Amino acid sequence: MAGVITRAAAVPRAPIRFWRFLRKFVQSTPGRLIGMAAGVLVLAIIVGVLTASGVQGKGDQVRDLATTAEPLSVAAQDIYRALQDADATASSAFLAGGIEPAATRQQYLADIAQATSALTLEAGTVVAPDALQTLSSQLPIYTGLVETARANNRQGFPVGAAYLREASGLMRGKLLPAAEQLYKAENARLTAEQDAATAFPIGEVVLLLITVGLLFAAQWYLLGTTNRLVNTGLVVATGAAVVALLWTSAAMTAVTVHLDSAQRDGSDQVAVLVQARFAAVQARADETLTLVVRGNGQSYQTDYLAAANRLGGRDGSQGLLGQARAMATDPSVRTALDNAIRSQQAWTAVHRRIRDADDAGQYNQAVEDSIGTSANSSGSLFADLDKNLLSALDTARTAFNRQASAADAALILLRPGLIVIAVVIGVASGWGIWQRLREYW
């Protein structure tokens, strides 16, 4: 019995024999070649999946930037600007007394409609839900107060001024702060998404570099093992990997360059121009309200001076207008801003005349200088200033969208191209290794 057990123990069991064979095979040249082929195939799959998904993600970021983040930022700007202009227009209509001019009434209604439409567009955003709630709930109250003020003013009741002042207080105390909060939140999201989309995808490039290096290493190994200088399959695979590396680097560099241009020629300028429009319409509202309250408007005059200084500085060519002019890269933007600066300087002179007339008891003359139809009235100069700012703003937005579209176009063929290249790497390298492997059978 002892002899039988000894002989059985001496005979290796089948699994042990298998593992010994496998270890010996792996250490042999054919085994290493098969392992190399499997490794290159896995590498090709990883390269195809990771680089293609990375490009897809980058493309989604670029498209979201142009189709979602930027339009929502503009919608938030429109809400703030429309509400400001509605406040200024309501005051101007009140100054006209009785039945206000039809154009002024239509402008007020258009402002409210624009704010309401932009609020509808912003309804799905999650960046500032409290601000949206405030705007949605308080805007009907504001319009109700304005209509009450308007009705009393048409009948000559002095209480109309009190209602208008209450409406303006609601606008400045709740609606405009909420609109500003929404604008800042949307603008911050636009900036964050632009930074993310502009970031160069280092991971994908490093992976392709590693792939090229490993394919060179595989060729070096075969050179030492088989003494064959060129392996056609691995050369093709390496060439494909180099093409993928150069194509990806070039496309991503193009994306970065286009988005940098979109920021420099577009969104950066838009941010300053928007603030300039905000300051201009705030100054206009303060100017008219100073006349509406008749003798009790010192606080509005103080606010006007602050807004006007923020807009154009001491001489009308500094402040936000000067900053926007210095940033302008498009000749048409520079021309529009030059015109805006001239309008601001003329408006400042008219405002001084308005205050002098009002302080001297010439109220009707002050009102005429403020809301008259003359090209030299405050209202006309404000309209010309805003028209030029809007022209510059539209040009900057066009530049942003053009560059964002160019960035997206740079990625259109890259994702399917990388998938095809990954297949070429896997097939070509496998075929090249097989040519050496079959020599052992």
C-alpha positions as CSV (number, residue, x, y, z in Angstrom):
1,M,0.0,0.0,0.0
2,A,2.8,2.4,0.9
3,G,4.4,1.8,-2.5
4,V,1.2,2.6,-4.3
5,I,0.8,5.9,-2.5
6,T,4.4,6.9,-3.3
7,R,4.0,6.2,-7.0
8,A,0.7,8.1,-7.1
9,A,2.2,11.1,-5.4
10,A,5.2,11.1,-7.7
11,V,2.9,11.4,-10.8
12,P,1.9,15.1,-11.2
13,R,-1.8,15.6,-11.4
14,A,-3.3,17.1,-14.6
15,P,-3.7,20.7,-13.4
16,I,-0.1,20.8,-12.3
17,R,1.1,19.5,-15.6
18,F,-1.1,22.2,-17.3
19,W,0.3,25.1,-15.3
20,R,3.9,23.8,-16.0
21,F,3.1,23.7,-19.7
22,L,1.5,27.1,-19.6
23,R,4.4,28.7,-17.8
24,K,6.9,27.1,-20.2
25,F,4.8,28.2,-23.2
26,V,4.5,31.8,-21.9
27,Q,8.3,31.9,-21.5
28,S,8.7,30.7,-25.1
29,T,8.9,33.1,-28.1
30,P,5.5,32.0,-29.5
31,G,3.9,32.5,-26.1
32,R,5.4,36.0,-25.9
33,L,4.2,36.8,-29.3
34,I,0.7,35.7,-28.5
35,G,0.7,37.7,-25.3
36,M,2.0,40.7,-27.3
37,A,-0.8,40.4,-29.8
38,A,-3.4,40.2,-27.0
39,G,-1.9,43.2,-25.3
40,V,-1.9,45.3,-28.4
41,L,-5.5,44.3,-29.1
42,V,-6.6,45.4,-25.6
43,L,-4.6,48.6,-26.0
44,A,-6.3,49.3,-29.3
45,I,-9.7,48.8,-27.7
46,I,-8.8,51.1,-24.8
47,V,-7.5,53.8,-27.1
48,G,-10.6,53.7,-29.2
49,V,-13.0,53.8,-26.3
50,L,-11.2,56.4,-24.2
51,T,-10.2,58.8,-27.0
52,A,-13.5,58.7,-28.8
53,S,-15.5,59.2,-25.6
54,G,-13.1,62.1,-24.7
55,V,-13.7,63.7,-28.0
56,Q,-17.4,63.2,-27.7
57,G,-17.4,64.8,-24.3
58,K,-15.4,67.7,-25.6
59,G,-17.8,68.2,-28.5
60,D,-20.8,68.1,-26.1
61,Q,-19.1,70.8,-24.0
62,V,-18.6,73.0,-27.0
63,R,-22.1,72.6,-28.3
64,D,-23.6,73.1,-24.9
65,L,-21.6,76.3,-24.6
66,A,-23.1,77.7,-27.8
67,T,-26.6,76.3,-27.6
68,T,-27.4,76.4,-23.9
69,A,-25.0,78.3,-21.7
70,E,-24.6,81.4,-23.9
71,P,-28.3,81.7,-24.8
72,L,-29.3,81.4,-21.2
73,S,-26.8,84.0,-20.2
74,V,-28.2,86.3,-22.9
75,A,-31.8,85.6,-21.6
76,A,-30.7,86.6,-18.1
77,Q,-29.2,89.8,-19.6
78,D,-32.4,90.5,-21.4
79,I,-34.5,90.2,-18.2
80,Y,-32.3,92.6,-16.3
81,R,-32.1,95.1,-19.2
82,A,-35.8,94.9,-20.1
83,L,-36.8,95.5,-16.5
84,Q,-34.5,98.4,-16.1
85,D,-35.8,99.9,-19.4
86,A,-39.4,99.3,-18.3
87,D,-38.8,101.3,-15.2
88,A,-37.2,104.2,-17.1
89,T,-39.9,104.1,-19.8
90,A,-42.7,104.1,-17.2
91,S,-41.1,107.2,-15.7
92,S,-40.8,108.9,-19.0
93,A,-44.4,108.2,-19.9
94,F,-45.5,109.6,-16.5
95,L,-43.6,112.9,-17.2
96,A,-45.6,113.3,-20.5
97,G,-48.7,113.8,-18.4
98,G,-52.2,112.7,-19.4
99,I,-52.2,110.3,-22.3
100,E,-48.6,109.3,-22.8
101,P,-47.0,109.1,-26.3
102,A,-47.9,105.9,-28.1
103,A,-44.3,105.1,-28.8
104,T,-43.4,105.3,-25.1
105,R,-46.3,103.1,-24.2
106,Q,-45.3,100.5,-26.8
107,Q,-41.7,100.5,-25.6
108,Y,-42.9,99.8,-22.0
109,L,-45.1,96.9,-23.2
110,A,-42.3,95.6,-25.3
111,D,-40.0,95.6,-22.3
112,I,-42.4,93.7,-20.2
113,A,-43.0,91.2,-23.0
114,Q,-39.3,90.7,-23.5
115,A,-38.7,90.1,-19.7
116,T,-41.6,87.7,-19.6
117,S,-40.4,85.8,-22.7
118,A,-36.8,85.5,-21.3
119,L,-38.2,84.3,-17.9
120,T,-40.0,81.5,-19.8
121,L,-36.7,80.6,-21.4
122,E,-35.0,80.6,-18.0
123,A,-37.7,78.4,-16.5
124,G,-35.7,75.2,-16.8
125,T,-32.5,76.6,-15.3
126,V,-31.4,75.5,-11.8
127,V,-28.7,78.1,-11.2
128,A,-30.8,80.6,-9.3
129,P,-34.3,79.2,-8.5
130,D,-35.0,81.7,-5.7
131,A,-34.3,84.6,-8.1
132,L,-36.6,83.1,-10.7
133,Q,-39.4,82.7,-8.1
134,T,-39.0,86.4,-7.1
135,L,-39.2,87.6,-10.7
136,S,-42.2,85.4,-11.5
137,S,-44.2,86.5,-8.5
138,Q,-43.2,90.2,-8.3
139,L,-43.4,91.2,-11.9
140,P,-47.2,91.1,-12.0
141,I,-47.3,93.3,-8.9
142,Y,-45.0,95.8,-10.5
143,T,-47.0,96.0,-13.7
144,G,-50.2,96.4,-11.6
145,L,-48.7,99.4,-9.7
146,V,-47.6,101.0,-13.0
147,E,-51.1,100.7,-14.4
148,T,-52.5,102.2,-11.3
149,A,-50.1,105.1,-11.5
150,R,-50.9,105.5,-15.2
151,A,-54.6,105.6,-14.6
152,N,-54.3,108.3,-11.9
153,N,-51.9,110.3,-14.0
154,R,-54.3,110.4,-16.9
155,Q,-56.9,111.8,-14.6
156,G,-54.5,114.4,-13.1
157,F,-54.5,112.8,-9.6
158,P,-51.2,113.5,-7.8
159,V,-51.4,110.1,-6.1
160,G,-50.2,108.7,-9.4
161,A,-46.6,109.8,-8.5
162,A,-46.8,107.8,-5.3
163,Y,-47.9,104.7,-7.1
164,L,-45.1,105.1,-9.6
165,R,-42.6,105.6,-6.9
166,E,-43.8,102.5,-5.1
167,A,-43.5,100.6,-8.4
168,S,-40.0,101.8,-8.9
169,G,-39.1,100.9,-5.3
170,L,-40.4,97.4,-6.0
171,M,-38.3,97.2,-9.2
172,R,-35.1,98.4,-7.5
173,G,-35.7,96.6,-4.2
174,K,-36.7,93.1,-5.4
175,L,-37.0,92.7,-9.2
176,L,-33.6,94.1,-10.3
177,P,-31.6,92.4,-7.4
178,A,-33.2,89.1,-8.4
179,A,-32.5,89.7,-12.1
180,E,-28.9,90.6,-11.2
181,Q,-28.5,87.4,-9.2
182,L,-29.8,85.4,-12.1
183,Y,-27.6,87.1,-14.5
184,K,-24.5,86.6,-12.4
185,A,-25.3,82.9,-11.9
186,E,-25.8,82.4,-15.6
187,N,-22.7,84.3,-16.5
188,A,-20.7,82.3,-13.9
189,R,-22.0,79.1,-15.5
190,L,-21.0,80.3,-19.0
191,T,-17.5,81.1,-17.7
192,A,-17.1,77.7,-16.0
193,E,-18.3,75.8,-19.1
194,Q,-16.1,77.9,-21.3
195,D,-13.1,77.2,-19.1
196,A,-13.9,73.4,-19.2
197,A,-14.4,73.4,-22.9
198,T,-11.1,75.3,-23.5
199,A,-9.0,72.9,-21.3
200,F,-6.6,70.8,-23.4
201,P,-7.3,67.1,-23.1
202,I,-3.9,66.0,-21.7
203,G,-5.2,62.5,-20.8
204,E,-6.1,61.5,-24.4
205,V,-2.8,62.8,-25.8
206,V,-0.7,61.0,-23.1
207,L,-2.6,57.8,-23.9
208,L,-1.8,58.1,-27.6
209,L,1.8,58.9,-26.8
210,I,2.0,55.7,-24.7
211,T,0.4,53.8,-27.5
212,V,3.1,55.0,-30.0
213,G,5.8,54.2,-27.5
214,L,4.5,50.6,-26.9
215,L,4.2,49.9,-30.6
216,F,7.8,51.1,-31.1
217,A,8.8,48.8,-28.2
218,A,7.0,45.9,-29.9
219,Q,8.9,46.5,-33.1
220,W,12.2,46.7,-31.2
221,Y,11.4,43.4,-29.5
222,L,10.6,41.7,-32.8
223,L,13.8,43.0,-34.3
224,G,15.9,41.5,-31.5
225,T,13.9,38.2,-31.6
226,T,13.4,37.6,-35.3
227,N,16.2,39.6,-36.7
228,R,13.7,41.2,-39.1
229,L,14.2,44.9,-39.6
230,V,10.7,45.8,-40.6
231,N,7.3,44.4,-39.5
232,T,4.8,45.8,-41.9
233,G,1.8,45.3,-39.7
234,L,3.4,47.1,-36.7
235,V,4.7,49.9,-38.9
236,V,1.1,50.5,-40.2
237,A,-0.2,50.3,-36.6
238,T,2.4,52.8,-35.4
239,G,1.8,55.1,-38.3
240,A,-2.0,55.0,-37.5
241,A,-1.2,55.8,-33.8
242,V,1.0,58.7,-34.9
243,V,-1.8,60.0,-37.1
244,A,-4.2,59.8,-34.2
245,L,-1.8,61.6,-32.0
246,L,-1.2,64.4,-34.4
247,W,-4.9,64.7,-35.5
248,T,-6.1,64.8,-31.9
249,S,-3.4,67.3,-30.9
250,A,-4.2,69.6,-33.9
251,A,-8.0,69.3,-33.4
252,M,-7.8,70.0,-29.7
253,T,-5.4,72.9,-30.3
254,A,-7.9,74.3,-32.8
255,V,-10.7,74.0,-30.3
256,T,-8.6,75.8,-27.7
257,V,-7.6,78.6,-30.1
258,H,-11.2,79.1,-31.4
259,L,-12.7,79.2,-27.8
260,D,-10.0,81.6,-26.7
261,S,-10.9,83.8,-29.6
262,A,-14.6,83.4,-28.7
263,Q,-13.8,84.6,-25.2
264,R,-11.5,87.4,-26.3
265,D,-13.6,88.7,-29.2
266,G,-17.0,87.6,-27.8
267,S,-17.9,86.8,-24.3
268,D,-15.4,89.1,-22.5
269,Q,-16.6,92.0,-24.6
270,V,-20.2,91.1,-24.2
271,A,-19.8,91.1,-20.4
272,V,-18.5,94.7,-20.4
273,L,-21.0,95.9,-23.0
274,V,-23.9,94.4,-21.0
275,Q,-22.8,96.2,-17.9
276,A,-22.5,99.4,-19.9
277,R,-26.1,99.0,-21.1
278,F,-27.2,98.3,-17.5
279,A,-25.5,101.5,-16.2
280,A,-26.9,103.6,-19.1
281,V,-30.5,102.6,-18.5
282,Q,-30.2,102.9,-14.8
283,A,-28.9,106.5,-15.3
284,R,-31.8,107.2,-17.6
285,A,-34.3,105.9,-15.0
286,D,-32.8,107.9,-12.2
287,E,-32.8,111.0,-14.4
288,T,-36.5,110.8,-15.2
289,L,-37.5,109.8,-11.6
290,T,-35.7,112.9,-10.3
291,L,-38.2,114.9,-12.3
292,V,-41.2,112.7,-11.4
293,V,-40.9,113.3,-7.7
294,R,-40.4,117.1,-8.2
295,G,-38.1,118.4,-5.5
296,N,-37.7,115.1,-3.6
297,G,-35.3,113.5,-6.1
298,Q,-31.9,114.0,-4.5
299,S,-31.4,110.3,-3.9
300,Y,-32.2,109.6,-7.6
301,Q,-29.8,112.3,-8.7
302,T,-27.1,110.7,-6.5
303,D,-27.8,107.4,-8.1
304,Y,-27.7,109.0,-11.6
305,L,-24.3,110.4,-10.9
306,A,-23.0,107.0,-9.7
307,A,-24.4,105.2,-12.8
308,A,-23.2,107.9,-15.2
309,N,-19.7,107.8,-13.7
310,R,-19.6,104.0,-13.9
311,L,-20.7,104.2,-17.6
312,G,-18.4,106.9,-18.9
313,G,-16.2,108.2,-16.1
314,R,-15.6,111.9,-15.8
315,D,-15.6,112.8,-19.5
316,G,-17.8,110.0,-21.0
317,S,-14.9,108.1,-22.6
318,Q,-13.7,106.3,-19.5
319,G,-15.6,103.8,-17.2
320,L,-17.3,100.9,-18.9
321,L,-17.3,102.6,-22.3
322,G,-13.6,103.2,-22.2
323,Q,-13.0,99.6,-21.1
324,A,-15.1,98.2,-23.8
325,R,-13.4,100.5,-26.4
326,A,-10.0,99.2,-25.3
327,M,-11.1,95.6,-25.5
328,A,-12.7,95.9,-29.0
329,T,-11.1,93.9,-31.7
330,D,-13.6,94.4,-34.5
331,P,-13.5,97.8,-36.4
332,S,-17.3,97.9,-36.4
333,V,-17.4,97.5,-32.6
334,R,-14.9,100.3,-32.2
335,T,-17.0,102.6,-34.4
336,A,-20.1,101.8,-32.5
337,L,-18.4,102.5,-29.2
338,D,-17.0,105.8,-30.5
339,N,-20.5,106.8,-31.4
340,A,-21.7,105.7,-28.0
341,I,-19.1,107.7,-26.3
342,R,-20.1,110.8,-28.2
343,S,-23.7,110.2,-27.3
344,Q,-22.8,109.8,-23.6
345,Q,-20.8,113.1,-23.6
346,A,-23.7,114.9,-25.2
347,W,-26.2,113.3,-22.8
348,T,-24.1,114.5,-19.8
349,A,-24.2,118.0,-21.1
350,V,-28.0,117.9,-21.5
351,H,-28.4,116.4,-18.1
352,R,-26.6,119.4,-16.6
353,R,-29.0,121.6,-18.5
354,I,-32.0,119.6,-17.2
355,R,-30.8,120.0,-13.6
356,D,-30.2,123.7,-14.0
357,A,-33.6,124.3,-15.4
358,D,-35.3,122.2,-12.7
359,D,-33.4,123.9,-9.9
360,A,-34.3,127.3,-11.4
361,G,-38.0,126.4,-11.4
362,Q,-38.3,125.8,-15.1
363,Y,-39.8,122.4,-14.7
364,N,-41.5,122.3,-18.1
365,Q,-38.3,123.1,-19.9
366,A,-36.5,120.4,-17.9
367,V,-39.2,117.9,-18.9
368,E,-38.9,118.9,-22.5
369,D,-35.1,118.5,-22.4
370,S,-35.6,115.0,-20.9
371,I,-38.4,113.5,-23.0
372,G,-38.7,115.8,-26.0
373,T,-38.4,114.5,-29.6
374,S,-35.5,116.7,-30.4
375,A,-32.3,114.9,-31.4
376,N,-30.6,116.8,-28.6
377,S,-33.0,115.7,-25.8
378,S,-31.8,113.4,-23.1
379,G,-34.2,110.6,-24.3
380,S,-32.9,110.8,-27.9
381,L,-29.3,110.7,-26.8
382,F,-29.9,107.8,-24.5
383,A,-31.6,105.9,-27.3
384,D,-28.7,106.6,-29.6
385,L,-26.2,105.5,-27.0
386,D,-28.2,102.3,-26.4
387,K,-28.5,101.6,-30.1
388,N,-24.8,101.7,-30.5
389,L,-24.1,99.6,-27.5
390,L,-26.6,97.0,-28.8
391,S,-24.9,97.1,-32.2
392,A,-21.5,96.4,-30.6
393,L,-23.1,93.7,-28.4
394,D,-24.6,91.9,-31.4
395,T,-21.3,92.0,-33.2
396,A,-19.5,90.5,-30.2
397,R,-22.1,87.8,-29.8
398,T,-21.8,87.0,-33.5
399,A,-18.0,86.6,-33.1
400,F,-18.6,84.3,-30.1
401,N,-21.0,82.1,-32.0
402,R,-18.8,82.0,-35.1
403,Q,-15.7,80.9,-33.1
404,A,-17.8,78.3,-31.1
405,S,-19.1,76.8,-34.3
406,A,-15.5,76.6,-35.7
407,A,-14.4,74.8,-32.5
408,D,-17.3,72.3,-32.9
409,A,-16.4,71.8,-36.6
410,A,-12.8,70.9,-35.7
411,L,-14.2,67.8,-33.8
412,I,-16.8,66.6,-36.3
413,L,-14.7,63.9,-38.0
414,L,-12.3,63.2,-35.1
415,R,-14.4,60.8,-33.1
416,P,-15.3,58.4,-36.0
417,G,-11.7,58.8,-37.2
418,L,-10.3,57.7,-33.9
419,I,-12.5,54.7,-33.8
420,V,-11.3,53.7,-37.3
421,I,-7.7,54.3,-36.4
422,A,-8.1,52.1,-33.3
423,V,-9.4,49.3,-35.5
424,V,-6.5,49.8,-37.8
425,I,-4.0,49.6,-34.9
426,G,-5.6,46.4,-33.6
427,V,-5.9,44.6,-37.0
428,A,-2.5,45.7,-38.4
429,S,-0.5,45.0,-35.3
430,G,-2.3,41.6,-34.9
431,W,-1.6,40.7,-38.5
432,G,2.1,41.8,-38.2
433,I,2.7,39.7,-35.1
434,W,0.9,36.7,-36.7
435,Q,3.3,36.8,-39.6
436,R,6.2,36.1,-37.1
437,L,4.1,33.7,-35.0
438,R,3.2,31.4,-37.9
439,E,6.9,30.8,-38.6
440,Y,7.0,28.6,-35.4
441,W,4.4,26.1,-36.8
